[in-house]
Amino acid sequence: MNLYIFNKTSLGAVYGIGTYIRELVFVMKMNNVNVYVVTLYSDRLQIQMEEIDGINHWFFPVPAIPQGNMDDHK
């Protein structure tokens, strides 16, 4: 079984929700569940995948917003 946890970079990711995710990952790994943590709005410059402590992490940077009026792109 695969479990995907979606998170976004924020102060809460370090404290409240970060602690919850770490505990959830610990329990799931003990039950042979593949855990993937997907971090949105990361400080990475491009999409990256990294294994940290046996957990697959996917990092997605802040989307680039084109300069100018959005009506120009219709």
N, C-alpha and C positions, 0 to 999 in steps of 0.2 A: 504494500500500500504506500502511496505517496501523500504527503501532507505539505501543502504550500501555504506559507504564512506571509501575508503581505504587510509591509510596514513602510512608513515614510520617515526620512531623516528628520528628527526633531529632538528637543530636550527630553521629552517623554520617552523616547526610544532608549535613552540611557538609563532612566530611572523606572517609573511605573510599568509601562508596557514592555520595556526591555527586560525587566526581571521576570515578568509573566512569560515572555517568549523563551527565555533561557530555561525556565522550569518546565514549560510545555515540551520543549525540544528534548530535554533530559528524559522525561517520562516516555515520549514517543520512541526515542532511540532504543530504550530498554525493551520495547515491544516490537522491535524489528520494523519500524516504520521509517521510510526514507523521508527526511525532512529537508525542505528547501525554504530558505528565507529570502524573499524578494523585497529588496529595499528600493523604494521609489524616491525620487528627488535626492539621490545621493550626491556626494561631493566629487564623484568620479567624473572624468571628462568624457568617457564613453561607456557603453554597456560592457560590464565585466562579470565573469563568474570566478569564484574563488572558494576553495574548501578551507574552512576554519574550524578546527577542533572536530573534524568528521562531519561537519554540516555544510551542505552546499549553499552558498550565498550568491545571489544574483543582484547586481547593482545597476540601477537605471538612473542616469543623470537627469537633471532638470531639463525639460524639453527646450530646444532653441526656438525662440519666437522671432519671426522675421520682422525687420524694421519696416515701418510705414503703415499704411492703412490696409486693414484686412480686406476691404472691398476691392483692392487692386488685384487680388488673387482669385477672383471669381472667373 
